[in-house]
């Protein structure tokens, strides 16, 4: 991915964002809000001129005096009126999240009227609307969910700040190559490297080009972090993550399952609690209560995936034995850290497997909820194994070749 800088006097325009911006300008009116000049003071585009492919050609390989995002404005597209209409449409829908949030609808709408939409945020959201309309749907629903969580939970998180965080948490994706934004399949190692950058890009962008509070910018940079250090981009743990960052992490995880064909909130509640220490327990409880308020119905025809879960357990045992066999060998501090990470995370996944509470029961003794949760456990544990494998491989890139080869059996064993 091309480097992204928002520092005055050294702002290099990201080509992926620039391409998306030009595409958006074919649908919406995006104009220069001030003269666009390069670092030498040469005017590249005059104030008031609309964005076009000519501007795109002039900006490539040119460093700007000020970030391009601060020099443009969208005159239509995602306006406060548009956001209000989208929020009302969502809350009136039959989605279970909307049903759970409906008692707070008037308050959410009132708070949205007071949420400040900076011109840079409007520009990025308008670009998203033009190029990836589903991203705006995700952003509006995340805004509503974050506001509902802030209202329901007595935390130091301000409701309007939470809504703004939900709305803007993924704007850094505008700087990611489009092929990595298709979430139909898990990302490979290279794709994940690209995606890992988007929270930090969003944080830097908002800090450099808007007057939004540092609390918000920081939290958006943390929305993929996890309490136990399993997140990204900084692998923060515990109190190193801000309260708003923790909430946005729970919002992101819940939104990730919101498109499930049935019981999305029940699925999300389970995902938030299946691995001990990943999310604050209050958020899984909150989402569980939302599922109950929406009267989500569980599918009754889910076969218990006993064989798949036993396979996952065998995978965990095998990987654990391999990591333990490598624990005492000499090597660099980085090598030891990877082995320690793998053992710690595998231990937590085994705790999650053991805590399902349905082992030893016959198939006819399992309730519909037992079967559904076993199926969810299989999905979540497979996902966590894949993420652990990917994380170990990324960390191992810093090792010398001999140590990489020595540790390769760990991530080979993590493959289900």
Phi, psi and omega per residue, in radians:
X1 nan 2.407 3.114
X2 -1.116 2.520 3.135
X3 -1.092 2.559 3.124
X4 -2.122 2.180 3.088
X5 -2.283 2.343 3.094
X6 -1.990 0.256 -3.120
X7 -1.307 2.304 3.084
X8 -0.977 2.357 3.138
X9 1.487 -0.127 -3.127
X10 -2.566 0.754 -3.063
X11 -1.696 1.938 3.111
X12 -1.720 2.125 -3.093
X13 -1.281 2.265 3.120
X14 -1.253 2.195 -3.063
X15 -1.130 -0.542 3.127
X16 -1.216 -0.721 3.076
X17 -1.145 -0.729 -3.114
X18 -1.081 -0.716 3.121
X19 -1.128 -0.735 3.116
X20 -1.142 -0.664 3.135
X21 -1.105 -0.767 3.128
X22 -1.128 -0.699 3.077
X23 -1.069 -0.731 3.135
X24 -1.135 -0.595 -3.108
X25 -1.186 -0.277 3.079
X26 -1.350 -0.257 -3.108
X27 -1.953 -0.711 -3.077
X28 -2.075 2.825 -3.109
X29 -1.531 1.891 3.134
X30 -2.125 2.098 -3.051
X31 -2.245 2.846 3.068
X32 -1.284 2.218 3.108
X33 -1.550 -0.146 3.055
X34 -2.776 2.920 3.078
X35 -1.050 2.403 3.064
X36 -1.721 2.060 -3.070
X37 -2.204 2.656 3.101
X38 -1.502 -3.112 -3.025
X39 -1.136 -0.360 3.133
X40 -1.572 -0.028 -3.137
X41 1.611 0.078 3.141
X42 -1.330 2.181 -3.128
X43 -1.270 2.184 3.125
X44 -1.772 -0.436 -3.076
X45 -2.766 2.370 -3.069
X46 -1.549 2.623 3.075
X47 -0.963 2.358 3.103
X48 1.638 -0.270 3.132
X49 -1.336 2.464 3.122
X50 -1.333 2.669 3.078
X51 -1.139 2.460 3.117
X52 -2.661 3.068 3.106
X53 -1.130 -0.450 3.102
X54 -1.123 -0.747 3.083
X55 -1.078 -0.730 3.137
X56 -0.984 -0.782 -3.137
X57 -1.132 -0.628 -3.111
X58 -1.275 -0.494 -3.045
X59 -1.498 -0.416 -3.119
X60 -1.082 2.312 3.139
X61 1.172 0.254 3.111
X62 -2.003 2.332 3.023
X63 -1.566 2.400 -3.061
X64 -1.785 2.710 3.079
X65 -1.206 -0.665 3.110
X66 -2.239 2.621 3.132
X67 -0.968 2.430 -3.130
X68 -0.990 -0.660 -3.093
X69 -1.054 -0.531 -3.131
X70 -1.452 -0.137 -3.083
X71 -1.830 0.029 -3.081
X72 -2.187 2.798 3.012
X73 -2.561 2.526 3.072
X74 -1.671 2.147 -3.095
X75 -1.480 -0.261 3.075
X76 -2.520 -2.766 -3.094
X77 1.561 -2.132 -3.106
X78 -1.504 1.637 3.079
X79 -1.816 2.934 3.043
X80 -0.971 -0.657 3.108
X81 -1.104 -0.758 3.125
X82 -1.058 -0.798 -3.134
X83 -1.074 -0.696 3.125
X84 -1.118 -0.744 3.126
X85 -1.112 -0.713 3.127
X86 -1.168 -0.682 3.106
X87 -1.109 -0.804 -3.140
X88 -1.104 -0.714 3.125
X89 -1.087 -0.758 3.132
X90 -1.128 -0.823 -3.084
X91 -1.147 -0.389 3.101
X92 -1.540 -0.087 -3.076
X93 -1.385 3.042 -3.129
X94 -1.645 0.155 3.068
X95 -1.086 2.412 -3.061
X96 -1.082 -0.548 3.083
X97 -1.135 -0.705 3.099
X98 -1.119 -0.722 3.127
X99 -1.084 -0.698 3.138
X100 -1.204 -0.564 -3.099
X101 -1.535 -0.186 -3.011
X102 -1.013 -0.638 3.084
X103 -1.052 -0.392 3.129
X104 -1.743 0.194 -3.006
X105 -1.023 -0.839 -3.092
X106 -1.109 -0.689 3.122
X107 -1.180 -0.725 3.102
X108 -1.058 -0.761 3.132
X109 -1.140 -0.699 3.117
X110 -1.123 -0.756 -3.140
X111 -1.161 -0.649 3.140
X112 -1.065 -0.590 3.116
X113 -1.075 -0.377 -3.111
X114 -1.853 0.065 3.108
X115 -1.398 2.109 -3.102
X116 -1.325 2.173 3.117
X117 -1.794 1.685 3.140
X118 -1.133 2.642 -3.103
X119 -1.039 -0.594 3.106
X120 -1.178 -0.741 3.100
X121 -1.099 -0.741 3.127
X122 -1.092 -0.713 3.119
X123 -1.063 -0.833 -3.115
X124 -1.147 -0.726 3.140
X125 -1.177 -0.641 3.091
X126 -1.153 -0.703 3.067
X127 -1.070 -0.715 3.098
X128 -1.106 -0.754 3.139
X129 -1.042 -0.688 -3.093
X130 -1.312 -0.594 -2.993
X131 -1.812 -0.513 3.138
X132 -2.510 1.347 -3.062
X133 -0.963 -0.560 3.097
X134 -1.089 -0.463 3.107
X135 -1.158 -0.589 3.093
X136 -1.233 -0.693 3.059
X137 -1.000 -0.803 3.109
X138 -1.049 -0.779 -3.083
X139 -1.137 -0.759 -3.116
X140 -1.171 -0.723 3.127
X141 -1.189 -0.666 3.078
X142 -1.129 -0.639 3.078
X143 -1.072 -0.786 3.140
X144 -1.151 -0.760 -3.125
X145 -1.122 -0.762 3.130
X146 -1.102 -0.712 3.089
X147 -1.121 -0.730 3.107
X148 -1.109 -0.691 3.108
X149 -1.145 -0.771 -3.138
X150 -1.117 -0.601 3.124
X151 -1.266 -0.669 -3.057
X152 -1.383 -0.498 -3.030
X153 -1.843 2.279 3.127
X154 -1.421 1.428 3.122
X155 -2.120 2.953 3.081
X156 -1.282 0.102 -3.105
X157 -1.403 2.157 3.101
X158 -1.287 2.426 -3.045
X159 -1.119 -0.768 -3.132
X160 -1.159 -0.663 3.108
X161 -1.149 -0.683 3.099
X162 -1.098 -0.763 3.137
X163 -1.102 -0.721 3.122
X164 -1.137 -0.684 3.092
X165 -1.103 -0.748 3.094
X166 -1.093 -0.692 -3.128
X167 -1.156 -0.677 -2.964
X168 -1.841 0.019 -2.945
X169 -1.050 -0.508 -3.068
X170 -1.860 0.263 -3.073
X171 -1.150 -0.339 3.088
X172 -1.144 -0.267 3.129
X173 -1.177 -0.287 3.094
X174 -1.110 -0.286 -3.092
X175 -1.796 0.144 -3.112
X176 -1.794 2.489 3.113
X177 -1.016 2.324 -2.996
X178 -0.962 -0.573 -3.082
X179 -1.141 -0.305 3.132
X180 -1.618 0.013 -3.106
X181 -1.722 -0.014 3.074
X182 -1.474 1.898 -3.035
X183 -1.630 0.390 3.120
X184 -1.248 -0.526 3.139
X185 -2.204 2.633 3.081
X186 -1.047 2.510 -3.133
X187 -1.294 2.507 2.994
X188 -1.357 -3.081 -3.034
X189 -1.075 -0.765 -3.131
X190 -1.142 -0.769 3.127
X191 -1.075 -0.697 3.134
X192 -1.152 -0.639 3.080
X193 -1.013 -0.757 3.122
X194 -1.119 -0.834 -3.076
X195 -1.153 -0.526 -3.135
X196 -1.061 -0.364 -3.068
X197 -1.416 -0.369 -2.917
X198 -1.151 -0.591 3.081
X199 -1.135 -0.717 -3.127
X200 -1.204 -0.673 3.091
X201 -1.047 -0.802 3.135
X202 -1.071 -0.723 3.130
X203 -1.085 -0.822 -3.140
X204 -1.119 -0.744 -3.140
X205 -1.047 -0.891 -3.091
X206 -1.162 -0.649 3.127
X207 -1.135 -0.664 -3.024
X208 -1.505 -0.446 -2.960
X209 -2.098 -0.080 -3.139
X210 -2.239 3.008 3.062
X211 -1.822 0.375 3.083
X212 -1.137 2.573 -3.093
X213 -1.097 2.616 -3.135
X214 -1.034 -0.537 3.120
X215 -1.024 -0.743 3.133
X216 -1.200 -0.830 -3.114
X217 -1.041 -0.757 3.134
X218 -1.082 -0.796 -3.080
X219 -1.108 -0.667 3.104
X220 -1.127 -0.610 3.058
X221 -1.217 -0.235 -3.074
X222 -1.877 0.059 -2.926
X223 -1.236 -0.112 3.005
X224 -1.939 0.135 3.058
X225 -1.372 2.735 -3.137
X226 -2.317 2.576 -3.062
X227 -0.928 -0.631 -3.062
X228 -1.570 0.173 3.099
X229 1.487 0.135 -3.086
X230 -1.503 0.093 -3.085
X231 -1.720 -2.872 3.138
X232 -2.620 2.859 0.155
X233 -1.553 -0.241 -2.998
X234 -1.808 -0.042 -3.120
X235 0.917 0.826 3.129
X236 -1.255 2.766 3.101
X237 -2.324 2.700 2.955
X238 0.853 -2.270 -3.051
X239 -1.222 -0.114 3.073
X240 -1.229 -0.239 3.091
X241 -1.737 2.320 -3.097
X242 -1.254 2.760 3.101
X243 -0.978 -0.735 3.118
X244 -1.195 -0.628 3.088
X245 -1.089 -0.709 3.094
X246 -1.110 -0.718 3.128
X247 -1.137 -0.773 -3.137
X248 -1.141 -0.536 3.048
X249 -1.104 -0.749 3.096
X250 -1.182 -0.645 3.080
X251 -1.083 -0.817 -3.123
X252 -1.068 -0.776 -3.136
X253 -1.118 -0.698 3.119
X254 -1.162 -0.757 3.130
X255 -1.116 -0.522 3.131
X256 -1.085 -0.385 3.141
X257 -1.915 0.087 -3.037
X258 -1.212 -0.319 -3.142
X259 -1.651 0.121 3.106
X260 -1.045 2.556 -3.060
X261 -1.180 -0.349 3.114
X262 -2.666 2.636 3.062
X263 0.799 0.920 -3.088
X264 -1.114 -0.644 -3.121
X265 -1.264 -0.635 3.076
X266 -1.107 -0.731 3.081
X267 -1.066 -0.775 -3.099
X268 -1.167 -0.704 3.113
X269 -1.036 -0.734 3.117
X270 -1.153 -0.772 -3.123
X271 -1.073 -0.583 -3.117
X272 -1.294 -0.304 -3.081
X273 -2.097 -0.112 -2.998
X274 -1.141 -0.657 3.118
X275 -1.801 2.042 -3.079
X276 -1.012 2.375 2.999
X277 1.436 0.170 -3.110
X278 -1.543 -0.704 3.133
X279 -2.265 2.683 3.023
X280 -1.053 2.320 -3.085
X281 -0.995 -0.493 -3.073
X282 -1.083 -0.478 -3.100
X283 -1.364 -0.613 3.054
X284 -1.161 -0.657 3.088
X285 -1.130 -0.717 -3.136
X286 -1.104 -0.783 -3.139
X287 -1.200 -0.619 3.065
X288 -1.059 -0.765 3.122
X289 -1.135 -0.591 3.083
X290 -1.147 -0.710 3.116
X291 -1.090 -0.694 3.129
X292 -1.205 -0.698 3.118
X293 -1.118 -0.561 3.123
X294 -1.457 -0.077 -3.138
X295 0.984 0.819 3.124
X296 -1.106 2.359 3.128
X297 -1.761 2.290 3.137
X298 -1.459 2.510 3.073
X299 -1.118 2.442 -3.042
X300 -1.699 -0.051 -3.017
X301 -2.053 0.615 -3.133
X302 -1.605 2.009 3.108
X303 -1.249 2.415 -3.139
X304 -1.146 2.167 -3.079
X305 -1.459 0.942 -3.042
X306 -1.039 -0.783 -3.115
X307 -1.101 -0.726 3.141
X308 -1.131 -0.693 3.127
X309 -1.195 -0.638 3.084
X310 -1.142 -0.613 3.087
X311 -1.150 -0.712 3.098
X312 -1.096 -0.719 3.123
X313 -1.105 -0.721 3.115
X314 -1.107 -0.677 3.107
X315 -1.093 -0.778 3.138
X316 -1.100 -0.762 -3.141
X317 -1.103 -0.754 -3.125
X318 -1.115 -0.806 -3.140
X319 -1.143 -0.660 3.114
X320 -1.103 -0.787 3.135
X321 -1.096 -0.706 3.130
X322 -1.114 -0.810 -3.136
X323 -1.122 -0.688 3.125
X324 -1.112 -0.640 -3.132
X325 -1.187 -0.375 -3.131
X326 -1.719 -0.056 -2.978
X327 -1.187 -0.664 -3.017
X328 -1.599 -0.094 -3.116
X329 -1.214 2.656 3.111
X330 -1.252 2.819 3.126
X331 2.781 -3.095 -3.099
X332 -1.235 2.851 3.096
X333 -1.092 -0.626 3.125
X334 -1.127 -0.698 3.106
X335 -1.100 -0.818 3.140
X336 -1.081 -0.647 -3.128
X337 -1.128 -0.646 3.139
X338 -1.180 -0.754 3.111
X339 -1.098 -0.753 3.119
X340 -1.094 -0.748 3.101
X341 -1.038 -0.826 -3.119
X342 -1.064 -0.781 -3.129
X343 -1.116 -0.752 -3.134
X344 -1.109 -0.784 -3.095
X345 -1.238 -0.676 3.089
X346 -1.090 -0.704 3.119
X347 -1.057 -0.699 3.128
X348 -1.208 -0.638 3.107
X349 -1.198 -0.622 3.075
X350 -1.186 -0.635 3.046
X351 -1.057 -0.749 3.120
X352 -1.090 -0.740 3.130
X353 -1.095 -0.790 -3.100
X354 -1.195 -0.467 -3.038
X355 -1.487 0.076 -3.136
X356 -1.075 -0.544 3.009
X357 1.346 0.238 -3.128
X358 -2.099 0.105 -3.122
X359 -1.238 2.481 -3.125
X360 1.587 -0.195 3.116
X361 -1.494 2.522 3.038
X362 -1.317 2.775 -3.099
X363 -0.999 -0.647 -3.119
X364 -1.313 -0.120 3.097
X365 -1.642 -0.154 -3.108
X366 -1.447 2.306 3.046
X367 -1.369 2.956 3.092
X368 -1.050 -0.635 3.127
X369 -1.204 -0.671 3.079
X370 -1.012 -0.832 -3.101
X371 -1.116 -0.712 -3.139
X372 -1.135 -0.759 -3.125
X373 -1.185 -0.604 3.078
X374 -1.117 -0.701 3.100
X375 -1.125 -0.743 3.101
X376 -1.096 -0.709 3.134
X377 -1.060 -0.725 3.105
X378 -1.046 -0.791 3.137
X379 -1.095 -0.817 -3.069
X380 -1.198 -0.721 -3.129
X381 -1.183 -0.658 3.060
X382 -1.080 -0.740 3.136
X383 -1.099 -0.749 -3.131
X384 -1.174 -0.637 3.072
X385 -1.089 -0.758 3.126
X386 -1.096 -0.759 -3.123
X387 -1.161 -0.661 3.101
X388 -1.156 -0.751 3.093
X389 -1.003 -0.817 -3.119
X390 -1.121 -0.720 -3.132
X391 -1.135 -0.767 3.119
X392 -1.077 -0.723 -3.139
X393 -1.151 -0.664 3.100
X394 -1.144 -0.773 3.139
X395 -1.145 -0.580 -3.096
X396 -1.240 -0.249 3.122
X397 -1.105 -0.331 3.130
X398 -1.484 -0.150 -3.068
X399 -1.469 2.811 2.982
X400 -1.228 2.810 -3.004
X401 -1.059 -0.660 -3.120
X402 -1.108 -0.688 3.136
X403 -1.266 -0.618 3.049
X404 -1.023 -0.814 -3.123
X405 -1.091 -0.693 -3.122
X406 -1.132 -0.651 -3.084
X407 -1.559 -0.175 -3.081
X408 -0.934 -0.594 3.110
X409 -1.047 -0.425 3.133
X410 -1.123 -0.942 -3.108
X411 -1.301 -0.358 3.009
X412 -1.181 -0.688 3.139
X413 -1.260 -0.405 -3.126
X414 -1.326 -0.184 -3.102
X415 -1.315 2.201 3.107
X416 -1.638 nan nan
